[in-house]
Amino acid sequence: MELQTLIQQQIVFANRAEIPAIGILTSGGDAGGLNAVIKSAVGLATRLGIKVYAIPRGYAGLYNLVDFDSLTELTFDRADLIDVFDAGAETGNSRVSIKKISDPDKFKRIKAGLEKFNIKALIISGGDDTGSIMVLLVEQGIQVIHVPKTMDLDLQSNSVGGDSTINRIAEMIHDLKTTGNTHNRIIPLEAFGRYAGHSAYHGGIAGGADCILLPEIPVDFEIVYQHAKERFWNRVRRSDVQAGTYIIVVAEGVKNLAGELVTDGTTRDSFDHAVLGGVGKFVAKQIERRLKEDPDTKDLMKEQHLFVEGVYEVPECKESTPKHLVRCGRSYALDVNFGTQVGACAVLLLANGINGFSVVQAKDGEIQVMDTKQLIKQRYCDLNQVALYEAQGYCFGRKPEPPRFMVRQLAEDCLINRPY
């Protein structure tokens, strides 16, 4: 069915496809807003007389479905126990890739499991890896709607999880300033994000970081150091108690000027991605080395009456690596609203015989969908937009470039970036 035809298809509030039961699973990393997807899907499905079963632990549960004696039915009352404010997923996740399963009959096994529980369609929420598996399931004749989810925000559409992570990073930056000012520390904060820096970027801006290092921009650490030196010591001078700090947010997929990935990891996950980590420590060492080698450091320490021979000769540089703390705990408003919207839309689409797509949003009387193969193509940070922040004094590890923009007046019906 062509996308253009789908957009024009009238959606009715009825189980036109006569689906007895839907299975819902979440795959990949945990994130804020996933419970909103689950709860909203159940809320609407039960109104249409469709049962919803929780398929536990993502694709691991889907593969092993045939061996389950029973599944948890997410009735309205059971779903009422789900708190949409909680991050994570009631159904549980795993990072199992069906592509990696060596069993030649894996799709037959999956279909047998679905048949066992009379599940005729699936709602699958996840990111690019999850979406790539969803495409394979559709090719095998399984009815699926994909709900975009990734804290990395690197899909072509909005996704569940990004807003909550950005807020968590922003809060951590704010909180780190207290310890930074107390101890006069330069602090790199390492953030998830893999090869696109959206969460580090927007979290860094929202939290008031001084420097944001992104995978999209190879880092010149000499530029970072000079920016840190000027801003850090200026703050110490301005303070009547000699207090100052400098915060660097660094995305885990950052590269050096030679284009080499900065990581201490050599292992790979089930989707064959390098397990990244260690970039925060690497950045801390880069700054620390330059502090020790800089002939001005000793004089600046003495000028502010901080220098203690052999004990405290340079400012401290300590990395912070929150890892999964940026994606756990609570969900934020945009993720809950978006998750509640697209989870319900996924049910409506399946009930109307529409499947094989990713649901993007409900807006202006339309449920908007995308080809999943297109939606999961990686989206990178807008470097023209980065230049706008550089012009304000933020450092991105490169020589600032002037912003280059055209001006275009939009018609009222084109204002698609409204959060609500």
Stockholm file with secondary structure:
# STOCKHOLM 1.0

chainA/1-420         MELQTLIQQQIVFANRAEIPAIGILTSGGDAGGLNAVIKSAVGLATRLGIKVYAIPRGYAGLYNLVDFDSLTELTFDRADLIDVFDAGAETGNSRVSIKKISDPDKFKRIKAGLEKFNIKALIISGGDDTGSIMVLLVEQGIQVIHVPKTMDLDLQSNSVGGDSTINRIAEMIHDLKTTGNTHNRIIPLEAFGRYAGHSAYHGGIAGGADCILLPEIPVDFEIVYQHAKERFWNRVRRSDVQAGTYIIVVAEGVKNLAGELVTDGTTRDSFDHAVLGGVGKFVAKQIERRLKEDPDTKDLMKEQHLFVEGVYEVPECKESTPKHLVRCGRSYALDVNFGTQVGACAVLLLANGINGFSVVQAKDGEIQVMDTKQLIKQRYCDLNQVALYEAQGYCFGRKPEPPRFMVRQLAEDCLINRPY
#=GR chainA/1-420 SS CCHHHHHHSCCCSSCTTCCCEEEEEECSSCCTTHHHHHHHHHHHHHHTTCEEEECTTHHHHHHTGGGCSCCEECCHHHHTTCCTTBCSCTTCCCCCCGGGCCCTTHHHHHHHHHHHTTCCEEEEEECHHHHHHHHHHHHTTCCEEEEEBCTTCCSSSCCBTHHHHHHHHHHHHHHHHHHHHHHTEEEEEEECCTTCCHHHHHHHHHHTCSEEECTTSCBCHHHHHHHHHHHHHHHHHHCTTCCCCEEEEEETTCBBTTCCBCCSCCCBCTTSCBCCCCHHHHHHHHHHHHHHHCTHHHHHHHHTTCCBTTTBCSCEECCBCCGGGGTSSBCCHHHHHHHHHHHHHHHHHHHTTCCSEEEEEEETTEEEEEEHHHHTSCCCCCHHHHHHHHTTTCBCSSCCCCCCCCCCCCCGGGCTTCCC
#=GC SS_cons         CCHHHHHHSCCCSSCTTCCCEEEEEECSSCCTTHHHHHHHHHHHHHHTTCEEEECTTHHHHHHTGGGCSCCEECCHHHHTTCCTTBCSCTTCCCCCCGGGCCCTTHHHHHHHHHHHTTCCEEEEEECHHHHHHHHHHHHTTCCEEEEEBCTTCCSSSCCBTHHHHHHHHHHHHHHHHHHHHHHTEEEEEEECCTTCCHHHHHHHHHHTCSEEECTTSCBCHHHHHHHHHHHHHHHHHHCTTCCCCEEEEEETTCBBTTCCBCCSCCCBCTTSCBCCCCHHHHHHHHHHHHHHHCTHHHHHHHHTTCCBTTTBCSCEECCBCCGGGGTSSBCCHHHHHHHHHHHHHHHHHHHTTCCSEEEEEEETTEEEEEEHHHHTSCCCCCHHHHHHHHTTTCBCSSCCCCCCCCCCCCCGGGCTTCCC
//
